[in-house]
Amino acid sequence: MAELLLFHHAFGLTDGLRDLAARLTAEGHTVHCPDCYAGVSFRNLDDGLRHAQRIGHDAVEEVARRAAREFHTADVVVGFGLGAMQAQLLAQDLRRVRGCLLMGGASAPRSLGGVWRQGVALQVHVADPDEWVEPDGLASLLYQAPHTNLYRYTNKGHLFIDRCSRDYDGDAADLFEERLESWLADLDEQAAEGMLARHGF
C-alpha cells in the first residue's frame, strides 16, 4: 500500500480533507497531512489566500520539504489547490516519489526550479473551467509528462471535492475519489511487478 503526503488547499486542513485521509487510511494506505496553517482553517477562500500570502511562499515550500524529511518513506504525493505546488515540487525533486496527484493546481516545471521526472506517475484533476489553474502552466507540465491522466470536471467549482467548500459537488467528489483509489491500486500493482522483476520472477 502507498504512503502518502497529502497537502491541503488554501482553506486549510479542513474536516473534508481529514475525512478523505481517514477513508484512504481505512483502505490500508498510510496518509500524512502536513498543516501549513498550524490548525487554522477558513470558510472563505479569499481569507485563506490572504493567510497563505502572510505565511509566504518560502514558508509553504519549507513545510513540504520538512514533511518529506520527517516522513522519509512517503513515496506518493497528493496536493489540492495551494498544496498542488508542494506536491509537484517534491515529485520533481525527490527520487523516491513514484506518484503525484494534483487537484485544482498545476505549475510549469521550470517555475519550480526543475523539470518533470520521467517515470513518475502523474494524475491531474481540474474543474472546467477553473480560474485558479493557469492554462499555460498546465500545458507546460503536460508537455513534459505526456502520459499524464488528465481529468476535467465540466461546470464544477474549483474545490468540488471538499464538503467544507461552497464548491462541493457530491457526485463529482465521489468520482474523483474512485479515480484516486484506482490510481493508488495501479501504483501498488506496478510496485509489486517491479519487485518481482528485480528478483527474477
Secondary structure, 3 states (H helix, E strand, C coil): CCEEEEECECCECCHHHHHHHHHHHHCCCEEECCCCCCCCCCCCHHHHHHHHHHHCHHHHHHHHHHHHHHCCCCCEEEEECHHHHHHHHHHHHCCCCCEEEEECCCCCHHHHCCCCCCCCEEEEEEEECCCCCCHHHHHHHHHHCCCCEEEEEECCCCCCCCCCCCCCCHHHHHHHHHHHHHHHHHHHHHHHHHHHHHCCC
